[in-house]
């Protein structure tokens, strides 16, 4: 899971201006943690 979090952070930094997109990724991350 640590690897996924790191990838998520890097991707979020690249797409920081798109807050709507960032929110979707954040929700997606929570869904993954919930599903585990």
Secondary structure as GFF3:
##gff-version 3
##sequence-region A 1 36
A	DSSP	alpha_helix	2	14	.	.	.	ID=ss1
A	DSSP	alpha_helix	19	35	.	.	.	ID=ss2
###
